[in-house]
């Protein structure tokens, strides 16, 4: 009586093929997942860019206070992978700022500059944190954001760089490995670090 079934060699070949496929597919899938999360950064940067340009249209300068511009994603902190902001030391030209105040800018203190991993207002940072990270890892993004800057704000030389930084892959969690994307006043996007 003939028995039907697979031999041990045939089963080992199938297991080897599955192993090879998973060795190739799993890293590619993880990379695809991380890459898809970077679309959030571009959406956040586009919103911040639009707010900066609208502010410039009203007052003739760019500013490092997102509250002045009407950009406030703080209610989304726990749903975002990317912190968005401008460097803490980004300075605004005093003469241009005084002119903006004379044009109607509310000159009260900027209360929506949020500190790292916090929803409490602070004067020490000019960015909004993210409360979500890949693999449950959330990092303080201030080092990455301090690489961005509000440029020279004198007449004829109005510039800014807004940065989004976040952890999109559990394999890249150090500050130097985080995803970092920037946009400038000309709407030029730069992927400084892909993060995957």
C-alpha positions as CSV (number, residue, x, y, z in Angstrom):
1,X,0.0,0.0,0.0
2,X,1.5,3.3,-1.1
3,X,1.6,6.1,1.3
4,X,1.1,9.7,0.1
5,X,2.6,12.8,1.6
6,X,5.6,15.0,1.7
7,X,9.1,13.8,2.4
8,X,11.3,15.5,5.1
9,X,13.5,16.9,2.3
10,X,10.5,18.5,0.6
11,X,9.3,20.0,3.9
12,X,12.8,21.4,4.6
13,X,12.9,23.0,1.1
14,X,9.5,24.7,1.7
15,X,10.7,26.0,5.2
16,X,13.9,27.3,3.6
17,X,12.0,29.1,0.9
18,X,9.6,30.7,3.5
19,X,12.7,31.8,5.5
20,X,14.3,33.4,2.5
21,X,11.1,35.2,1.6
22,X,10.5,36.5,5.1
23,X,14.2,37.6,5.4
24,X,13.6,39.9,2.4
25,X,10.0,40.8,2.9
26,X,10.0,41.8,6.6
27,X,12.7,44.5,6.4
28,X,11.1,45.9,3.2
29,X,7.7,46.0,4.9
30,X,9.1,47.8,8.0
31,X,10.8,50.3,5.7
32,X,7.5,50.8,3.8
33,X,5.7,51.4,7.1
34,X,8.3,54.0,8.3
35,X,8.3,55.7,4.9
36,X,4.5,56.0,5.0
37,X,4.6,57.8,8.3
38,X,6.7,60.6,6.8
39,X,3.7,61.9,4.9
40,X,2.5,63.2,8.3
41,X,5.6,65.5,8.4
42,X,4.9,66.9,5.0
43,X,1.3,67.7,6.0
44,X,2.4,69.4,9.2
45,X,5.1,71.4,7.4
46,X,2.7,72.5,4.7
47,X,0.3,73.8,7.4
48,X,3.1,75.6,9.2
49,X,4.5,77.0,5.9
50,X,1.1,78.3,4.9
51,X,0.7,80.0,8.4
52,X,4.1,81.6,8.0
53,X,3.3,82.9,4.5
54,X,-0.1,84.3,5.7
55,X,1.7,86.0,8.6
56,X,4.2,87.5,6.2
57,X,1.4,88.7,4.0
58,X,-0.2,90.5,6.9
59,X,2.9,91.9,8.6
60,X,5.9,91.8,6.2
61,X,8.0,89.5,8.4
62,X,8.3,85.8,9.3
63,X,8.1,84.9,13.0
64,X,9.1,82.1,15.3
65,X,5.8,82.2,17.4
66,X,3.3,79.7,15.9
67,X,0.5,81.2,18.0
68,X,0.9,84.5,16.2
69,X,0.5,82.7,12.9
70,X,-2.5,80.7,14.0
71,X,-0.7,77.3,13.7
72,X,-1.6,75.2,16.8
73,X,-1.4,71.4,16.5
74,X,-1.2,70.9,20.3
75,X,-4.5,69.1,20.5
76,X,-3.0,66.4,18.3
77,X,0.1,65.7,20.3
78,X,-0.7,62.1,21.1
79,X,-1.6,61.3,17.5
80,X,1.5,62.6,15.8
81,X,4.9,61.0,15.1
82,X,6.5,64.3,14.2
83,X,7.4,67.3,16.4
84,X,7.3,70.5,14.4
85,X,9.1,73.8,15.1
86,X,11.7,76.4,14.7
87,X,15.0,76.7,16.6
88,X,14.7,78.1,20.1
89,X,17.3,80.8,19.3
90,X,15.6,81.9,16.1
91,X,15.6,85.7,16.4
92,X,13.2,88.2,14.9
93,X,14.5,91.5,13.7
94,X,13.5,94.2,16.3
95,X,12.7,96.9,13.7
96,X,10.6,94.6,11.5
97,X,8.8,93.3,14.6
98,X,8.1,96.9,15.9
99,X,6.7,97.7,12.4
100,X,4.5,94.6,12.6
101,X,3.1,95.6,16.0
102,X,2.3,99.0,14.6
103,X,0.4,97.2,11.8
104,X,-1.7,95.5,14.4
105,X,0.2,92.4,15.5
106,X,-0.8,91.4,19.1
107,X,2.5,91.8,21.0
108,X,1.6,89.7,24.0
109,X,4.0,86.9,25.0
110,X,3.9,83.9,22.8
111,X,2.1,81.3,25.0
112,X,2.1,78.5,22.5
113,X,5.7,77.7,22.4
114,X,5.7,74.2,23.9
115,X,8.6,72.4,25.5
116,X,9.7,68.8,24.8
117,X,7.1,66.1,25.4
118,X,4.8,68.6,27.1
119,X,1.6,70.4,26.6
120,X,2.5,73.1,29.0
121,X,3.4,76.5,27.5
122,X,7.0,77.5,27.8
123,X,9.3,80.3,26.7
124,X,12.2,77.9,26.1
125,X,11.1,76.3,22.9
126,X,9.4,77.2,19.7
127,X,7.9,73.9,18.6
128,X,5.1,71.5,19.2
129,X,6.1,68.0,20.4
130,X,4.8,64.6,19.2
131,X,3.5,62.1,21.6
132,X,3.6,59.0,19.4
133,X,6.6,57.1,18.2
134,X,7.3,53.8,16.5
135,X,7.5,50.9,18.9
136,X,6.3,53.2,21.7
137,X,9.5,55.2,21.6
138,X,9.0,58.9,21.8
139,X,12.1,61.1,21.8
140,X,12.9,64.7,22.7
141,X,13.2,66.3,19.3
142,X,14.7,69.6,20.5
143,X,18.2,68.8,19.2
144,X,16.9,68.2,15.7
145,X,14.7,71.3,15.7
146,X,17.4,73.5,16.9
147,X,19.1,72.8,13.6
148,X,16.4,74.8,11.9
149,X,16.3,78.6,12.0
150,X,14.4,81.8,11.4
151,X,16.8,83.6,9.1
152,X,17.8,87.2,8.8
153,X,14.6,89.2,9.0
154,X,15.8,92.5,7.5
155,X,14.0,94.0,4.6
156,X,14.6,92.1,1.4
157,X,16.1,89.1,3.2
158,X,13.1,87.3,4.8
159,X,13.9,83.6,5.4
160,X,12.8,80.7,7.6
161,X,13.3,77.0,8.0
162,X,10.7,74.9,9.8
163,X,11.7,71.3,10.8
164,X,9.6,68.2,11.5
165,X,11.5,65.5,13.5
166,X,10.2,62.2,14.7
167,X,10.7,58.5,15.2
168,X,9.2,56.4,12.5
169,X,11.1,53.2,12.9
170,X,11.9,51.3,16.1
171,X,15.3,50.6,14.6
172,X,16.3,54.3,14.4
173,X,15.6,55.9,17.8
174,X,18.7,58.1,18.5
175,X,18.5,61.9,17.9
176,X,20.9,61.6,14.9
177,X,18.8,58.8,13.4
178,X,15.4,60.3,13.7
179,X,13.4,61.3,10.6
180,X,14.0,65.0,9.9
181,X,12.3,66.9,7.2
182,X,12.6,70.7,6.6
183,X,10.8,73.3,4.5
184,X,12.0,76.8,3.8
185,X,10.3,80.1,2.7
186,X,10.5,79.0,-0.9
187,X,8.6,75.8,-0.1
188,X,11.7,73.7,-0.8
189,X,11.5,70.4,1.2
190,X,14.7,68.8,2.4
191,X,14.9,65.3,3.9
192,X,17.8,65.8,6.2
193,X,17.5,62.3,7.7
194,X,15.0,59.7,6.4
195,X,14.8,57.9,9.8
196,X,14.5,54.4,8.3
